[in-house]
Amino acid sequence: MPTGLSSALQRFPRHALLDGPTPIQRLAGLEAALGAAANGVRLYVKRDDHMSLGGGGNKLRKLEFLLGEARAQGADTVVTVGGLQSNHARLTAAAAARAGMACELVLGRVVPRDDVDYEENGNMLLNRLFGATVHALPAGADAMAAALERVRALELAGRRVYLAPLGGSTPIGALGYAACALEILAQSRELGADFARIVVANGSAGTHAGLAAGVVAAGLPATRVQSFTTLADVEVAHAKTVDLTAATLALLAQGQADEIAAPAPNDILVDGSQRGLAYGVPTPAMLEAVGLLARSEGLLLDPVYSGKAFAGLLADLRAGRHAPGSDVLFVMTGGAPGLYAYKSAFQ
């Protein structure tokens, strides 16, 4: 029941970072641009890029719960890991600044690029503006091992440190998207839309897992949510999403009278068709998707996550995989600052 999910979420400490629900908008311009290819499907977008803090993006929902836990533990410093252009790192820096905490980012070189745009622009520029200490590692270095070493050094210096993992994708972090599932269900009733499918990018699995846990806890099938993996191979991404969904549901069920059964693995829908050669490497379909949404709606997808996931949605539309007349929601997870690091790909 949605009320049960709401009460379960209230048991966890939370540090407010959002200004309220993010809007859901109809993509009428895109529908018109697609014409017959839209197959009568009504397209909507959940604007999780539409947040005031740090440039916006899905990681803020996770960080509400992660920083809530950090502050409950008395932490004064947050350390996290990611790639050089990590959206999670950028928003962790912004959220830590808002919370009055020190922030250190341990960033690896996971994309085969070393040009100035990638190394210094986009999220890397913003990390420093938000006051984070940035540790850019050499190629091949283990970011988590380096982060753990940094945590030990900070603790020896008397700091109380909270270590957030890649993408903030723990069961605690995924609670942010279980809460988002409740938000989407309430908005769908207001709009008179019944979203047959909620489509999202899958990097570290926390967004998909949280949404799946939320819809299952609300009594709906996990198949309402579909993701396109952009980081790991599909088998790895699927297994991680299955496990994280189950762990998030178990966390929500703690102290509750009723156990919430985890969905069957086959009900966790992860598509590997849009990843391309590797994480962060542009694809023709991503470039087309970013350009099409920009020209038809004036909205900016990012080149690493939402651009590839939206390319997957377009491919499914054109192949007739969504029922004519159905409502489909795309969760726009932010990351637009990354466009400035990919200038060469769009020229």
C-alpha positions in Angstrom: 0.0 0.0 0.0 1.3 3.5 -0.8 0.5 4.7 2.8 2.5 1.8 4.2 5.5 2.7 2.0 5.2 6.4 3.0 5.3 5.4 6.7 8.2 3.0 6.1 10.2 5.8 4.5 9.7 8.1 7.4 11.7 5.8 9.6 14.9 6.8 7.9 16.8 10.0 8.6 16.6 12.3 5.6 18.4 15.6 4.8 16.1 17.7 2.5 17.8 18.7 -0.8 14.7 19.0 -3.1 12.3 21.9 -3.2 9.3 19.5 -3.6 8.0 17.1 -6.3 9.6 17.5 -9.7 7.2 18.1 -12.6 5.9 15.6 -15.1 5.4 17.1 -18.6 3.8 15.8 -21.8 6.3 15.6 -24.7 3.8 16.8 -27.3 6.5 18.4 -29.5 8.4 15.2 -29.6 5.2 13.2 -30.4 4.6 15.5 -33.3 8.1 15.2 -34.5 8.0 11.5 -34.4 4.6 11.4 -36.2 3.5 7.8 -37.1 6.7 6.4 -35.4 5.2 7.4 -32.0 2.5 4.8 -32.7 -0.1 6.7 -30.7 1.9 6.4 -27.5 1.6 9.4 -25.1 5.1 10.4 -24.0 5.8 12.1 -20.7 9.0 13.1 -18.9 9.7 13.2 -15.2 11.9 16.2 -14.8 14.5 15.1 -12.2 16.9 17.4 -13.9 14.5 20.2 -12.6 16.1 20.7 -9.2 17.7 23.9 -8.0 20.7 22.4 -6.1 23.9 21.8 -7.9 22.5 21.7 -11.4 19.9 19.0 -10.6 19.8 15.3 -11.2 18.7 12.0 -9.8 21.6 11.6 -7.3 20.0 14.3 -5.1 17.2 11.9 -4.2 19.7 9.3 -3.1 21.8 11.9 -1.3 18.8 13.0 0.8 18.9 9.6 2.5 22.7 9.1 2.4 23.4 12.5 4.0 20.6 11.9 6.4 22.4 8.8 7.6 25.8 10.6 7.6 24.5 13.4 9.8 22.8 10.9 12.1 26.2 9.3 12.5 27.8 12.7 13.3 29.9 12.9 10.2 31.5 16.2 9.2 33.1 15.0 6.0 31.7 13.0 3.0 34.0 11.1 0.6 32.8 9.4 -2.6 34.1 7.9 -5.8 33.3 8.1 -9.5 34.7 8.9 -12.9 36.1 12.3 -13.8 32.7 13.5 -15.1 30.6 11.8 -12.5 27.2 13.5 -11.9 27.1 11.8 -8.5 30.4 13.4 -7.5 29.3 16.8 -8.6 26.0 16.6 -6.7 27.7 15.1 -3.6 29.9 18.2 -3.6 26.9 20.5 -3.9 24.9 18.7 -1.3 27.8 18.6 1.1 28.2 22.4 0.6 24.5 22.9 1.4 24.8 20.6 4.5 27.9 22.4 5.8 30.1 19.3 5.4 33.5 18.9 3.9 33.7 16.9 0.7 36.4 14.9 -1.0 36.0 13.2 -4.4 38.2 10.3 -5.5 37.8 10.2 -9.3 39.1 7.5 -11.6 39.8 7.7 -15.4 37.2 5.2 -16.6 36.6 6.7 -20.0 39.5 6.6 -22.6 39.9 10.4 -22.9 42.5 12.9 -21.7 41.6 16.1 -23.6 41.1 19.4 -21.9 37.3 19.4 -22.3 37.0 16.1 -20.5 39.6 16.7 -17.8 38.7 20.3 -16.8 35.2 21.2 -18.1 31.7 20.1 -17.3 31.4 18.4 -13.9 35.1 18.7 -13.1 34.7 22.5 -13.2 31.7 22.4 -11.0 33.3 20.1 -8.4 35.8 22.7 -7.6 33.3 25.6 -7.6 31.3 23.7 -5.0 34.5 23.5 -2.8 35.3 19.8 -3.0 38.8 18.5 -2.7 39.3 16.5 -5.9 41.7 13.6 -6.2 42.0 12.7 -9.9 43.6 9.2 -10.0 45.9 7.9 -12.8 44.4 5.4 -15.3 44.0 1.9 -13.9 43.9 3.0 -10.2 41.3 1.5 -7.9 39.1 4.4 -6.8 37.5 2.6 -3.9 40.8 1.5 -2.5 42.1 5.1 -2.8 39.0 6.4 -1.1 39.4 4.0 1.8 43.0 5.1 2.2 41.8 8.7 2.2 39.1 7.9 4.8 41.7 6.4 7.1 43.9 9.5 6.8 41.0 11.8 7.5 39.9 9.8 10.5 43.5 9.9 11.9 43.3 13.7 11.6 40.2 13.7 13.7 37.5 13.9 11.1 34.3 11.9 11.2 33.9 10.6 7.7 31.0 9.1 5.8 31.9 7.1 2.7 29.3 7.1 -0.1 29.8 4.4 -2.8 29.7 4.7 -6.6 26.5 6.4 -7.6 25.2 6.4 -4.1 23.6 3.1 -4.9 23.1 1.3 -1.6 19.8 0.2 -0.2 19.8 3.5 1.8 20.5 5.5 -1.3 17.9 3.6 -3.3 15.2 4.7 -0.8 15.3 8.1 -2.7 13.7 6.4 -5.7 11.3 4.3 -3.7 10.0 7.7 -2.5 10.1 9.0 -6.1 7.9 6.0 -7.1 5.3 7.3 -4.6 5.6 10.8 -6.1 5.1 9.4 -9.6 2.0 7.4 -8.6 0.4 10.5 -7.0 1.2 12.7 -10.0 -0.2 10.0 -12.4 -3.5 10.2 -10.7 -3.6 13.9 -10.9 -2.7 13.8 -14.6 -5.2 11.0 -15.4 -2.3 9.0 -16.9 -1.6 5.3 -16.2 2.1 4.8 -16.9 2.5 1.3 -18.4 6.2 1.7 -18.4 8.7 4.0 -16.5 11.9 4.2 -18.5 15.3 5.2 -16.9 19.0 4.9 -17.4 20.9 2.3 -15.4 24.4 3.2 -14.2 25.0 1.9 -10.7 21.5 0.4 -10.5 20.2 2.5 -7.6 17.6 4.5 -9.6 16.0 1.4 -11.2 16.2 -0.6 -8.0 14.6 2.2 -6.0 11.8 2.7 -8.5 11.2 -1.1 -8.7 11.1 -1.4 -4.9 8.7 1.5 -4.7 6.2 0.2 -7.3 6.3 -3.3 -5.8 5.7 -1.9 -2.3 2.8 0.0 -3.7 1.3 -3.2 -5.0 2.3 -2.9 -8.7 4.5 -5.2 -10.8 8.2 -4.5 -11.1 7.8 -4.7 -14.9 6.4 -1.2 -14.8 10.0 -0.1 -14.7 12.6 -0.6 -17.5 16.2 0.6 -17.7 18.9 0.8 -20.3 22.3 -0.1 -18.9 25.0 2.5 -19.7 27.8 1.4 -17.4 28.1 -2.4 -17.0 27.4 -5.3 -19.4 23.7 -6.2 -19.3 24.2 -9.4 -17.3 26.1 -7.6 -14.5 23.7 -4.6 -14.5 20.7 -7.0 -14.3 22.1 -9.0 -11.4 23.0 -5.9 -9.5 19.6 -4.4 -10.0 17.9 -7.6 -8.9 20.0 -7.8 -5.7 19.6 -4.1 -4.9 15.8 -4.1 -5.4 15.5 -7.1 -3.0 17.8 -5.4 -0.4 15.8 -2.1 -0.7 12.5 -4.0 -0.1 14.0 -5.8 2.8 15.1 -2.5 4.3 11.6 -1.0 3.8 10.1 -4.1 5.5 12.1 -3.8 8.7 9.8 -3.3 11.6 6.7 -3.7 9.4 4.0 -6.2 10.0 4.0 -7.5 6.5 7.0 -8.8 4.5 7.3 -7.4 1.0 8.2 -10.2 -1.5 11.1 -9.4 -3.8 10.2 -9.6 -7.5 11.3 -12.5 -9.7 14.5 -11.8 -11.5 12.7 -11.9 -14.9 10.5 -9.0 -13.7 13.5 -6.7 -13.4 13.8 -5.4 -17.0 17.3 -4.2 -18.0 18.1 -3.7 -21.6 21.7 -3.8 -22.9 21.1 -2.5 -26.4 22.3 1.1 -26.0 25.5 0.8 -24.0 27.7 0.9 -27.1 31.4 0.1 -27.0 31.9 1.2 -23.4 30.7 3.4 -20.6 30.9 7.1 -21.6 31.7 6.4 -25.2 29.2 8.2 -27.5 26.9 6.3 -29.9 25.1 7.5 -33.0 21.8 6.7 -31.4 22.6 8.8 -28.3 23.7 11.7 -30.5 20.4 11.5 -32.5 18.3 11.2 -29.3 20.0 14.2 -27.6 19.5 16.3 -30.8 15.9 15.3 -31.3 14.7 16.1 -27.8 16.6 19.4 -27.8 15.1 20.5 -31.2 11.5 19.3 -30.4 11.2 20.2 -26.7 14.2 22.4 -25.8 15.3 19.9 -23.2 18.8 18.7 -22.6 19.7 15.0 -22.1 23.2 14.1 -21.0 25.5 12.1 -23.2 26.4 9.3 -20.8 23.2 8.2 -19.2 19.8 9.7 -20.2 20.9 10.2 -23.8 21.5 6.5 -24.3 18.4 5.5 -22.3 16.3 7.9 -24.4 17.8 6.4 -27.5 16.5 3.1 -26.2 13.0 4.5 -25.7 13.0 5.8 -29.2 14.1 2.5 -30.6 11.3 0.7 -28.8 8.8 3.2 -30.0 9.9 2.8 -33.6 9.8 -1.0 -33.3 6.2 -0.9 -31.9 7.2 -2.4 -28.5 4.9 0.0 -26.6 1.2 -0.5 -27.0 -0.6 2.1 -29.1 -2.4 4.6 -26.9 -0.4 3.7 -23.8 1.3 6.2 -21.4 5.1 6.0 -21.1 7.1 8.0 -18.7 10.8 8.8 -19.1 12.7 9.7 -16.0 15.1 12.5 -17.0 17.9 12.1 -14.5 20.0 15.2 -15.3 23.7 15.4 -16.1 23.5 18.2 -18.6 26.8 19.7 -17.4 28.5 16.7 -19.0 27.5 18.0 -22.4 30.3 20.5 -22.2 32.8 17.7 -21.7 31.6 16.1 -25.0 31.8 19.1 -27.3 33.8 17.2 -29.9 31.2 14.4 -30.1 28.5 16.9 -31.0 30.5 19.0 -33.5 
